[in-house]
Amino acid sequence: MVIAGKLIEISIIVLSLAAGFISFYILSDLSKKQKKRQIDELTSKLVNFVIFIWIGKIILNFSIFIKDPLAILAYPSDSDSFYIAVLFTAIILAYKSIRKKMKVPAFMESFLHVFLIASFLYEFIQLVWNDNTYAFGYLILLAVLLVLFFLTRERLAASLTIMVMLIGWSAGVLVLTLIQPFVTVFGYIMEPWFLIVFFIINISIIIFKMKLDRQGTEDI
């Protein structure tokens, strides 16, 4: 039963992410070539993220891993592993931004599209199918963010749209953690301290990238 439940949970996540990618491909104003490039980049980062979660699980259970490497497979990935994966991903994005190997605002805008759609479907399934009433608050927040995202992405610069979404998401989830027992993102519990750190890191990356772009323009 435990294995079956885990497989169902993974299937729901995969289905939700697939819906996010399909929505991005259909609704994005980018050219087909740009869409494909962004989807490839998002897929690559998603695979890396899963690997980072496993690395996080090994780090957190290192003594067990040393004694019996295969035993680590029996340990579920907890929120701490998720936080470590986010940290590693943020470091990679910062590095690529500094080295000018990635247009971070464009990537983040594509990521937000996929993330918001996938999260909305995931929480909807949790509410309707699994009768998880705690998903309702986050579902409402995601609905509001989705409306704002599609209304502002053509009216505001990509960097500004991203900042609006990050502020809205971080503040919204933080408020939810204060009024209900817990809030989860794809099954991982969100702690208030993580939300604050996540917000600061992402905003710092975007602001730093904007400063680099501004300096590059002034040097021309």
C-alpha positions in Angstrom: 0.0 0.0 0.0 2.9 2.4 0.8 4.5 1.7 -2.5 1.2 2.1 -4.4 0.5 5.4 -2.6 4.0 6.7 -3.5 3.5 5.7 -7.1 0.2 7.5 -7.2 1.7 10.6 -5.7 4.5 10.6 -8.3 2.0 10.1 -11.1 0.0 13.1 -9.9 3.2 15.2 -9.9 4.2 14.0 -13.4 0.7 14.7 -14.7 0.7 18.2 -13.2 4.1 19.0 -14.7 3.1 17.7 -18.1 0.0 20.0 -18.0 2.3 22.9 -17.1 4.6 22.2 -20.1 1.7 21.7 -22.5 0.1 25.0 -21.3 3.4 26.8 -21.8 3.8 25.5 -25.3 0.2 26.4 -26.3 -0.1 29.8 -24.6 3.4 31.2 -24.7 4.0 34.0 -27.3 7.5 32.8 -28.0 8.5 31.3 -31.3 8.5 27.5 -31.7 12.3 27.5 -31.6 12.3 29.6 -28.4 9.6 27.4 -26.8 11.6 24.3 -27.5 14.8 25.9 -26.1 13.0 27.0 -22.9 11.3 23.5 -22.5 14.7 21.8 -22.9 16.2 24.2 -20.3 13.3 23.7 -17.9 13.5 19.9 -18.3 17.2 19.9 -17.7 16.8 22.0 -14.5 13.9 19.7 -13.4 16.1 16.6 -13.8 18.9 18.4 -11.9 16.5 19.3 -9.2 15.5 15.7 -8.6 19.1 14.7 -8.5 19.8 17.5 -6.0 16.9 16.2 -3.8 18.6 12.8 -3.7 21.9 14.4 -2.9 20.2 16.3 -0.1 18.8 13.1 1.2 22.3 11.5 1.2 23.8 14.6 3.0 21.1 14.5 5.7 21.5 10.7 6.2 25.2 10.5 5.4 26.0 8.1 8.3 23.4 5.6 7.0 24.6 6.1 3.4 28.2 5.2 4.4 27.1 2.0 6.3 24.5 0.8 3.7 24.2 2.9 0.5 21.1 1.0 -0.7 19.3 1.7 2.6 19.0 5.3 1.6 16.5 4.3 -1.0 14.0 3.4 1.7 14.2 6.9 3.2 11.6 9.3 1.9 12.7 12.7 0.6 11.7 15.3 3.2 11.4 19.0 3.1 15.0 19.5 4.2 16.1 17.6 1.0 13.8 19.9 -1.0 15.4 23.0 0.6 18.9 21.8 -0.3 17.8 21.2 -3.9 16.4 24.7 -4.1 19.7 26.1 -2.7 21.8 24.1 -5.3 19.5 25.2 -8.1 19.8 28.9 -7.0 23.6 28.7 -7.0 23.6 27.3 -10.5 21.3 30.0 -11.8 23.4 32.7 -10.1 26.6 31.2 -11.6 25.1 31.0 -15.1 23.8 34.6 -14.7 27.2 35.9 -13.8 28.9 34.0 -16.6 26.2 35.2 -19.0 25.4 31.6 -20.0 21.6 32.0 -19.4 19.0 34.7 -19.7 17.7 34.3 -16.2 14.6 36.6 -16.5 13.4 34.7 -19.6 14.0 31.3 -17.9 12.2 32.4 -14.7 9.2 33.7 -16.7 8.9 30.3 -18.5 9.4 28.5 -15.2 6.7 30.5 -13.4 4.2 29.6 -16.2 4.9 25.9 -15.8 5.2 26.0 -12.0 1.9 27.9 -11.5 -0.1 25.7 -13.9 1.4 22.5 -12.5 0.9 23.6 -8.9 -2.7 24.6 -9.6 -3.6 21.2 -11.1 -1.7 19.4 -8.4 -3.5 21.2 -5.6 -6.9 20.8 -7.4 -6.3 17.0 -7.5 -5.3 17.0 -3.8 -8.5 18.9 -2.9 -11.0 17.0 -5.1 -9.5 13.5 -5.2 -7.6 13.2 -1.8 -10.1 15.5 0.0 -7.2 17.6 1.4 -8.9 20.7 2.7 -5.6 22.4 3.5 -5.0 22.6 -0.3 -7.9 25.0 -0.7 -6.0 28.1 0.6 -3.0 27.5 -1.6 -5.3 26.7 -4.6 -6.9 30.1 -4.2 -3.5 31.8 -4.0 -2.4 30.0 -7.2 -5.5 31.1 -9.0 -4.9 34.7 -8.1 -1.2 34.5 -9.1 -2.2 32.9 -12.4 -4.6 35.7 -13.3 -1.9 38.3 -12.3 0.7 36.5 -14.3 -1.3 36.4 -17.6 -2.5 40.0 -17.1 1.0 41.4 -16.4 3.4 39.4 -18.6 2.5 41.5 -21.7 2.3 44.8 -19.9 5.4 44.6 -17.7 9.0 43.8 -18.3 9.9 40.1 -17.6 12.0 41.0 -14.6 9.2 43.1 -13.0 6.6 40.3 -13.7 8.9 37.8 -12.0 9.3 40.1 -9.0 5.6 40.6 -8.7 5.0 36.8 -8.8 7.8 36.1 -6.3 6.5 38.7 -3.9 2.9 37.4 -4.3 3.9 33.8 -3.9 6.2 34.2 -1.0 3.9 36.6 0.9 0.8 34.5 0.2 2.3 31.2 1.3 3.8 32.8 4.3 0.4 34.1 5.3 -1.1 30.6 4.8 1.6 29.1 7.1 0.3 31.5 9.8 -3.4 30.7 9.5 -3.3 26.9 8.9 -1.2 24.0 10.3 0.9 23.6 7.2 1.3 24.4 3.5 2.8 22.0 1.0 4.3 22.5 -2.4 4.1 19.2 -4.4 4.0 17.4 -1.0 6.9 19.2 0.6 6.1 21.3 3.7 7.0 25.0 3.4 8.5 26.6 6.5 8.4 30.4 7.1 12.1 30.8 7.2 12.6 29.0 3.9 10.0 31.2 2.2 11.9 34.3 3.4 15.3 33.0 2.3 13.8 31.7 -1.0 12.4 35.2 -1.7 15.6 37.0 -0.9 17.8 34.7 -3.0 15.6 34.9 -6.1 15.1 38.6 -5.9 18.9 39.1 -5.4 19.6 37.0 -8.6 17.1 39.1 -10.6 18.4 42.5 -9.3 22.0 41.5 -9.8 21.2 40.4 -13.4 19.4 43.7 -14.1 22.5 45.6 -12.8 24.8 43.6 -15.0 22.6 44.2 -18.0 22.5 48.0 -17.2 26.2 48.1 -16.9 26.6 46.3 -20.2 24.3 48.8 -21.9 26.2 51.8 -20.4 29.6 50.4 -21.7 28.4 50.2 -25.3 
